[in-house]
Amino acid sequence: MILRIDSLTFRYPNGTTALDGVSFGVEAGERVALVGPNGAGKSTLARHLIGIERPASGTIEIDGRRTDGLAIAELARTVGFVFQNPDDQLHASSVAKEVGFGPRNLRFAPDRRKELVESALRRTGLTDLVDAHPHHLSLGERKRVALASVLAMDTPVVVLDEPTTGQDHRSVALLGNLVDELAAEGRTVLAVTHDMDFCAEHFDRVIALEDGRIVADGPVEHWLARASRPTGHAFELPQLTRLGRRLGWQTPVATVEGFLDRLTSDAHDTAEAPAGP
Ligand SMILES: Nc1ncnc2c1ncn2[C@@H]1O[C@H](COP(=O)(O)OP(=O)(O)OP(=O)(O)O)[C@@H](O)[C@H]1O
């Protein structure tokens, strides 16, 4: 298990309990979406994974090591964190320098550094922008630079905070492919997200938080079935799930593939149905 969190509780200095007895484990290669309403504790939880916040009680174990004794620099070898706002992360005067900073800081050998930087730039579609100053790029491009700079650190765990916010359709598709590829390579992806379409298409598992506690943890389909009930949680369901509902489908579908399968089987059933009197 790459990540194990046990009874994690955290309070801000003003007394707000942001996390209250949170426990879960994540296997290598899982794609986990952290969802929940504003103020649920998602970002606070994510920040614990890179040591910006430390538990008031409970433990976090990453790749077999308890994080209490680990410095932020040490954690950075295992967990890469892409901030929601790229301007909280970017500091260099060119895209190339920005993406090269992490691997250099981690003291990777020059050959490996070169390979990682080139691969990160290619995967995020930034190869033509290497000389640009990040501050002259659009928000969507700056978010991709932030992502590339984390990919270049080659961490087994990648945490994304609201990755699709401010991204156009093409960038969201690129991001989705990347999440799938990272998982296929055995890397673990956790994403804090309000984007249920993205979550349904690209994640295996949903952990839903409310008031600092886990209220649901399981496969995306289970969570959707639960959220689709009239008494379900107040989440915006994926567009295709809402469309399925309008079509009167009882079982929720959420992905393009699931939707097409359902349409095909309905068409098949209609064709097979015996002619009426
Ligand atoms: N720096 C802080 N000081 C005090 N309270 C905070 C601080 N940051 C967050 N909180 C509070 O902690 C709780 C959890 O906040 P957090 O930002 O982790 O939630 P979230 O689920 O990420 O919300 P959002 O979706 O709005 O980003 C909320 O009640 C929030 O008001």
PDBQT file of the ligand as one rigid body, heavy atoms in Angstrom, charges set to zero:
ROOT
HETATM    1  N1  LIG A 301      -5.979  28.768   7.219  1.00  0.00    +0.000 N 
HETATM    2  C1  LIG A 301      -7.123  28.414   7.801  1.00  0.00    +0.000 A 
HETATM    3  N2  LIG A 301      -7.440  28.869   9.027  1.00  0.00    +0.000 NA
HETATM    4  C2  LIG A 301      -8.584  28.505   9.633  1.00  0.00    +0.000 A 
HETATM    5  N3  LIG A 301      -9.508  27.679   9.091  1.00  0.00    +0.000 NA
HETATM    6  C3  LIG A 301      -9.246  27.208   7.861  1.00  0.00    +0.000 A 
HETATM    7  C4  LIG A 301      -8.055  27.547   7.141  1.00  0.00    +0.000 A 
HETATM    8  N4  LIG A 301      -8.082  26.927   5.932  1.00  0.00    +0.000 NA
HETATM    9  C5  LIG A 301      -9.238  26.220   5.893  1.00  0.00    +0.000 A 
HETATM   10  N5  LIG A 301      -9.936  26.405   7.047  1.00  0.00    +0.000 N 
HETATM   11  C6  LIG A 301     -11.209  25.782   7.400  1.00  0.00    +0.000 C 
HETATM   12  O1  LIG A 301     -10.993  24.376   7.480  1.00  0.00    +0.000 OA
HETATM   13  C7  LIG A 301     -12.107  23.672   6.929  1.00  0.00    +0.000 C 
HETATM   14  C8  LIG A 301     -11.648  22.799   5.760  1.00  0.00    +0.000 C 
HETATM   15  O2  LIG A 301     -11.170  23.653   4.722  1.00  0.00    +0.000 OA
HETATM   16  P1  LIG A 301     -10.535  23.112   3.358  1.00  0.00    +0.000 P 
HETATM   17  O3  LIG A 301     -10.027  24.288   2.616  1.00  0.00    +0.000 OA
HETATM   18  O4  LIG A 301      -9.606  22.005   3.669  1.00  0.00    +0.000 OA
HETATM   19  O5  LIG A 301     -11.835  22.522   2.656  1.00  0.00    +0.000 OA
HETATM   20  P2  LIG A 301     -12.040  22.116   1.122  1.00  0.00    +0.000 P 
HETATM   21  O6  LIG A 301     -12.891  20.893   1.150  1.00  0.00    +0.000 OA
HETATM   22  O7  LIG A 301     -10.730  22.016   0.441  1.00  0.00    +0.000 OA
HETATM   23  O8  LIG A 301     -12.879  23.350   0.583  1.00  0.00    +0.000 OA
HETATM   24  P3  LIG A 301     -12.918  24.015  -0.920  1.00  0.00    +0.000 P 
HETATM   25  O9  LIG A 301     -13.625  23.029  -1.793  1.00  0.00    +0.000 OA
HETATM   26  O10 LIG A 301     -13.712  25.257  -0.697  1.00  0.00    +0.000 OA
HETATM   27  O11 LIG A 301     -11.502  24.285  -1.330  1.00  0.00    +0.000 OA
HETATM   28  C9  LIG A 301     -13.137  24.742   6.543  1.00  0.00    +0.000 C 
HETATM   29  O12 LIG A 301     -14.033  24.918   7.613  1.00  0.00    +0.000 OA
HETATM   30  C10 LIG A 301     -12.283  25.979   6.351  1.00  0.00    +0.000 C 
HETATM   31  O13 LIG A 301     -13.039  27.150   6.600  1.00  0.00    +0.000 OA
ENDROOT
TORSDOF 0
